[in-house]
Amino acid sequence: MRLALLAAALLLAASSATAADTRIPAKALEQAAQLRERALADDTGWKVTESLTTEVGPRLAGSEADARAVAWAKAKFAELGFDRVWTEPVTFPKWVRRSESAEVLGPHAQPLAVTALGGSPGGTVEGEIVRFADLAALQAAPEGSLAGKIAFVDYQMTASRDGSGYAQGGAIRSRGPSAAIRKGASGFLMRSAGTDNHRVPHTGITRYDEGLTPVPSAALSIPDADQLGRLLARGPVKVRLAIDAGWDGEYTSQNVIGEITGRSRPDEVVLIGAHLDSWDLGTGAIDDAAGVGITMAAANLIRQLPQRPARSIRVLAYANEEQGLHGGKAYAERHAANAGRHLLAAESDFGAGRIYAFNTGAPEHARAATRQIAEALAPLGIEYAPGKGGPGPDIGPLAAKGVTWAWLAQDGSDYFHLHHTADDTLDKIDPAALAQNVAAYAVFAYLAAEAEGDFGSQAKPAP
């Protein structure tokens, strides 16, 4: 009798666990198939991306164009018929670029194509170049060995679909200047964190450790890094680096938010987003006007359905991602108490290449629903990738507050050919690939919003 009662209890527990599993209704899956096909034939994503890159252009955080981008986003959400549009302030230090140049001095005198790293101070320095193969080599240099010299880190990134080579390239940009200062350097140069072979240097933010006096820091285009390497093979090289840039007080921009209201659970949201700012060299097409176009267009297609999804679809155009995830951090702090009402959050911030994989950070009880979404995405050439992925940059702070992330992996094989350069322009985007992204985000967001059950989001206690 006791064994029979135990067996019955276990059966009841298993039944309850099954009942608690998150699932997506068959009717929603049928609607998603139609939504997917409509999205592939729709050009809203392209039109939004074209509008932002053409009417606003480069959108350096804190610039006059930053304010125009905010106004553009508010107007675009309204034009597309979003039910609610609002802004939330984001305050950050303002960095200004005015000019930069570099040149080889002496018998082989010639100009070098450089761009100041974001956060670099102004100043002109002249010094002998000391080359290092990577960040570790610079960090291992003897103390004081670079006094009066310019450090040059000559690390070559390699291209890959997932952009994994950026881990090292980005680390050199963010940590290299401080390492050089510690060794006594008066300036810092690096081979651009990129995978192209064009004479267009890659910018990006750098950091200076507390207690250090910043020095002028810049990135060389990849051909110019090669040129400098060849010159060094012939003997000592002296370079003059001149930068007119620096911090200029604080600026308050805005996160711009548009929402499609859910029919039965409007206080619960599926969040999709991209960052509105860009660097100032190109027009910020792949980084990240494409993401803005993808997410706005996906939600707009959901809005046009005969029946709204159960939950709201929230699209967030983040402020100042490029200089420190300021918009993402501000949103996460403001909405931390409501983390549990954010069912899932996903970000499009890796260009406009086709999406090839999907996963979520959902717990076991929501894995079946994750698989259902993956099956609906499969006709788009997207594979289910359990155990892989993670939150996008601006979603990271929200995930740390307890919101479950979703990952729609874009093919970034050529992303770092263009990233943070003057070549980041609209002509680099394939409209068909952009439409595939819109279709994927529309299907994902719609099905998540229709799910019966949750994906594990839960507000975490403040540390």
JOTALIN-V504556 format. One record per pair of residues at least 24 apart in sequence whose C-alpha atoms are under 7 Angstrom apart, sorted by the first residue. I is the first residue (numbers start at 0). J is the second residue. D is the distance in Angstrom with one decimal. If there is no record, write none. Layout:
i/j/d
I/J/D
I/J/D
//
This chain:
i/j/d
20/364/4.7
20/365/5.9
20/452/6.9
21/364/6.1
21/365/4.9
21/367/6.8
21/368/5.7
21/450/6.7
21/451/5.6
21/452/4.4
21/453/6.0
22/367/6.5
22/368/4.8
22/450/5.8
22/451/5.3
22/452/6.6
23/368/6.0
23/446/6.8
23/449/6.5
23/450/4.5
23/451/5.9
27/446/6.6
27/449/6.7
31/442/5.5
32/375/6.9
34/442/6.7
35/438/5.1
35/442/6.1
38/434/6.6
38/437/6.4
38/438/4.8
39/434/5.2
39/435/6.0
39/438/5.9
42/434/6.9
43/296/5.5
44/292/4.5
44/293/5.1
44/296/5.0
44/433/6.9
44/434/6.7
44/437/6.7
45/292/6.6
45/430/6.3
45/433/7.0
47/292/4.9
48/288/5.3
48/289/5.5
48/291/7.0
48/292/4.8
49/425/6.8
51/288/6.5
52/282/5.5
52/283/6.7
52/284/6.1
52/288/6.8
52/425/7.0
56/282/4.6
57/277/6.1
57/278/6.4
57/279/5.0
57/280/7.0
57/281/6.1
57/282/4.3
57/283/5.7
58/276/5.0
58/277/4.9
58/278/6.3
58/279/6.3
59/276/5.9
59/277/5.4
59/278/5.1
59/279/5.3
60/276/5.8
60/319/5.4
61/93/5.5
61/250/5.6
61/252/7.0
65/276/6.7
66/252/7.0
69/253/6.7
69/255/6.7
72/255/6.6
73/255/6.6
76/257/5.9
79/299/6.5
81/257/6.0
81/258/5.7
81/259/5.5
82/258/5.9
82/259/5.4
82/260/6.3
83/257/5.6
83/258/5.1
83/259/7.0
84/256/5.6
84/257/4.4
84/258/6.5
85/255/6.1
85/256/5.4
85/257/6.7
86/253/5.7
86/254/5.4
86/255/4.6
86/256/6.0
87/253/5.3
87/254/5.1
87/255/6.7
88/251/6.3
88/252/5.9
88/253/4.5
88/254/6.3
89/251/5.4
89/252/5.2
89/253/5.3
89/254/6.7
89/318/6.8
89/325/6.8
89/326/6.0
89/329/6.3
90/249/6.8
90/250/5.6
90/251/4.2
90/252/6.2
91/249/5.6
91/250/5.7
91/251/6.5
91/325/6.9
92/246/6.9
92/248/5.9
92/249/4.3
92/250/6.2
93/246/5.6
93/247/5.4
93/248/5.7
93/249/5.2
93/250/5.8
94/118/6.3
94/245/5.5
94/246/4.3
94/247/5.9
95/244/5.5
95/245/5.5
95/246/6.2
95/247/6.8
96/243/6.6
96/244/4.5
96/245/6.8
97/243/5.4
97/244/5.5
98/242/6.0
98/243/5.1
98/244/6.9
99/241/5.6
99/242/4.3
99/243/6.1
100/240/6.1
100/241/5.3
100/242/6.5
101/238/6.9
101/239/5.5
101/240/4.4
101/241/6.2
102/238/5.6
102/239/5.4
102/240/6.8
103/237/6.0
103/238/4.5
103/239/6.5
104/237/5.5
104/238/5.6
104/239/7.0
111/223/6.0
112/198/6.8
112/200/6.7
112/219/5.9
112/220/5.8
112/223/6.4
113/200/5.7
113/217/6.2
113/218/5.4
113/219/4.5
113/220/6.1
114/200/5.9
114/201/6.9
114/202/6.0
114/217/5.4
114/218/5.4
114/219/6.8
115/202/6.5
115/216/6.0
115/217/4.2
115/218/6.4
115/242/6.8
116/202/5.2
116/203/5.5
116/204/5.7
116/205/6.1
116/216/5.9
116/217/5.0
116/218/6.6
117/202/6.8
117/203/5.4
117/204/4.1
117/205/5.8
118/204/6.0
118/205/5.8
118/206/6.8
118/245/6.4
119/215/5.6
119/216/5.6
119/244/6.7
119/245/6.1
120/213/6.5
120/214/6.4
120/215/5.5
120/244/5.7
120/245/4.6
121/215/6.1
121/242/4.8
121/243/4.5
121/244/4.7
121/245/5.8
122/215/6.1
122/241/5.8
122/242/5.3
122/243/6.4
123/240/5.6
123/241/4.1
123/242/6.2
124/185/6.7
124/186/6.6
124/239/5.7
124/240/5.4
124/241/6.5
125/237/7.0
125/238/5.6
125/239/4.3
125/240/6.4
126/237/5.4
126/238/5.7
126/239/6.7
127/235/6.9
127/236/5.6
127/237/4.2
127/238/6.4
128/236/5.7
128/237/5.9
128/238/6.8
134/171/5.8
134/175/6.4
137/178/6.8
137/179/6.9
138/178/5.9
140/182/7.0
141/182/6.9
142/182/4.9
143/182/4.8
143/183/5.0
144/182/6.0
144/183/6.7
145/182/5.4
145/183/4.8
145/184/4.7
146/183/4.3
146/184/5.2
146/185/7.0
147/183/6.9
147/184/5.8
147/185/5.5
148/184/5.2
148/185/5.7
148/186/7.0
149/184/5.5
149/185/5.8
149/186/4.6
149/187/5.5
150/179/6.1
150/184/6.3
150/186/6.4
150/187/5.0
150/188/6.1
151/187/6.2
151/188/4.6
151/189/5.3
152/188/6.5
152/189/4.7
152/190/6.4
153/189/6.0
153/190/5.1
153/224/7.0
154/190/6.2
156/192/6.4
156/193/6.0
156/194/5.8
157/194/5.9
158/194/5.8
158/412/5.8
158/413/6.9
159/411/6.7
159/412/5.0
160/410/5.1
160/411/4.7
160/412/4.3
161/410/6.6
161/411/5.7
162/411/5.9
162/412/7.0
165/192/6.9
168/192/4.7
172/205/5.7
173/204/6.7
173/205/4.2
173/206/5.2
174/206/6.5
176/207/6.8
176/216/6.7
177/207/5.3
177/208/6.0
185/214/6.0
186/214/5.3
186/215/5.2
186/216/6.0
187/215/6.4
187/216/4.6
187/217/6.4
188/216/5.9
188/217/5.1
188/218/5.6
188/219/6.8
189/217/6.7
189/218/4.9
189/219/6.0
190/218/5.8
190/219/5.1
190/220/6.5
190/221/5.9
190/224/5.5
191/218/5.1
191/219/5.5
191/220/5.7
191/221/6.1
193/415/4.8
193/416/5.8
194/415/5.4
194/416/5.0
195/416/4.3
196/221/5.8
196/222/6.1
197/221/6.8
197/222/6.6
198/222/5.9
199/420/6.1
199/421/6.5
200/420/6.1
201/418/6.8
201/419/5.0
201/420/4.9
202/419/5.3
202/420/6.6
203/419/6.4
204/321/7.0
204/322/5.6
215/242/6.5
252/318/6.5
253/318/5.8
254/315/6.9
254/316/5.9
254/317/4.9
254/318/5.1
254/326/6.1
255/315/6.0
255/316/5.1
255/317/6.7
256/313/7.0
256/314/5.7
256/315/4.6
256/316/6.2
257/313/5.9
257/314/5.2
257/315/6.6
258/311/6.7
258/312/5.6
258/313/4.4
258/314/6.1
259/302/6.4
259/311/5.5
259/312/5.1
259/313/6.5
260/311/4.5
260/312/6.7
261/307/6.0
261/308/5.5
261/309/4.9
261/310/4.1
261/311/4.0
262/307/5.6
262/308/6.1
262/309/4.9
262/310/6.6
263/309/5.0
263/310/6.7
264/309/5.5
264/310/4.9
265/310/5.1
265/311/5.1
266/340/6.9
267/310/5.5
267/311/6.2
267/340/4.7
267/341/6.0
267/342/6.7
268/310/5.6
268/311/4.6
268/312/5.6
268/313/6.2
268/340/6.3
268/341/5.0
268/342/5.9
269/311/6.3
269/312/5.1
269/313/6.0
269/341/5.9
269/342/5.4
269/343/5.2
269/344/6.1
269/444/6.3
269/447/6.9
269/448/6.1
270/312/6.1
270/313/4.8
270/314/5.9
270/341/6.9
270/343/6.3
270/344/4.6
270/345/6.4
271/313/6.3
271/314/5.1
271/315/6.4
271/344/5.7
271/345/4.9
271/346/5.6
272/314/5.2
272/315/4.5
272/316/5.8
272/345/6.6
272/346/4.8
272/347/6.3
273/315/6.6
273/316/5.4
273/317/6.1
273/346/5.6
273/347/5.3
273/348/5.9
274/316/5.2
274/317/4.3
274/318/6.1
274/320/6.1
275/316/5.3
275/317/5.5
275/318/5.8
276/318/6.0
276/319/5.5
276/320/6.8
277/321/6.6
278/419/6.2
280/420/5.6
280/421/4.4
281/420/5.8
281/421/3.8
281/422/5.8
281/423/4.9
281/424/5.9
282/423/6.1
282/424/5.3
283/423/5.7
283/424/6.4
284/423/5.6
284/424/5.0
284/425/5.2
285/350/4.3
285/351/6.0
285/423/6.3
286/348/6.6
286/350/5.9
286/418/6.9
287/348/6.0
287/350/6.7
289/350/6.4
289/351/6.0
290/347/4.7
290/348/5.8
291/316/6.6
293/436/6.4
293/437/4.9
294/437/6.9
294/440/6.8
296/437/6.4
297/437/5.2
297/438/6.8
297/440/5.8
297/441/4.3
298/441/6.4
300/441/7.0
301/441/6.6
301/445/6.7
308/445/6.4
308/448/5.8
308/449/5.6
309/448/5.9
309/449/5.4
310/448/4.8
310/449/6.7
311/448/6.9
320/393/6.9
324/393/5.8
327/393/4.3
327/394/6.4
327/396/6.3
328/396/5.5
331/396/5.8
331/397/4.7
331/400/7.0
335/400/5.9
335/458/6.6
336/458/6.1
337/458/6.7
338/400/6.5
338/401/6.0
338/402/5.5
338/456/6.5
338/457/5.8
338/458/4.8
339/402/6.6
339/456/4.8
339/457/4.1
339/458/5.3
341/402/6.2
341/456/6.7
342/403/6.9
342/453/6.4
342/454/6.1
342/456/6.0
343/402/6.6
343/403/5.2
343/404/5.6
343/405/6.4
343/454/6.8
344/394/6.8
344/403/6.4
344/404/5.0
344/405/5.9
345/390/6.9
345/391/7.0
345/394/6.8
345/404/5.9
345/405/5.0
345/406/6.2
346/391/5.5
346/394/6.6
349/409/6.3
349/411/6.7
350/414/6.3
351/428/6.3
351/432/6.6
351/433/5.6
352/409/5.4
352/410/4.8
352/411/6.2
352/432/5.9
353/409/5.4
353/410/5.5
353/432/5.1
353/435/6.4
353/436/6.3
354/381/6.3
354/407/6.2
354/408/5.2
354/409/4.1
354/410/6.1
354/436/6.2
355/380/6.2
355/381/4.3
355/382/6.1
355/408/5.8
355/409/6.1
355/410/6.6
356/381/4.9
356/382/4.6
356/383/5.8
356/384/6.0
356/407/5.9
356/408/5.1
357/381/6.7
357/382/6.2
357/383/5.1
357/384/5.7
357/406/5.5
357/407/4.8
357/408/6.3
358/383/6.2
358/384/5.6
358/385/5.9
358/387/6.7
358/388/6.5
358/405/5.9
358/406/5.3
358/407/7.0
359/404/5.7
359/405/4.1
359/406/5.8
360/403/5.7
360/404/5.4
360/405/6.4
361/403/6.0
361/454/5.2
361/455/5.7
362/454/6.9
362/455/6.0
365/453/6.9
365/454/5.4
372/443/6.2
372/446/6.6
376/439/6.3
379/435/6.8
400/458/5.9
400/459/5.5
401/456/5.6
401/457/5.1
401/458/4.9
401/459/5.4
402/456/4.5
402/457/6.3
403/454/6.6
403/455/6.3
403/456/5.0
//
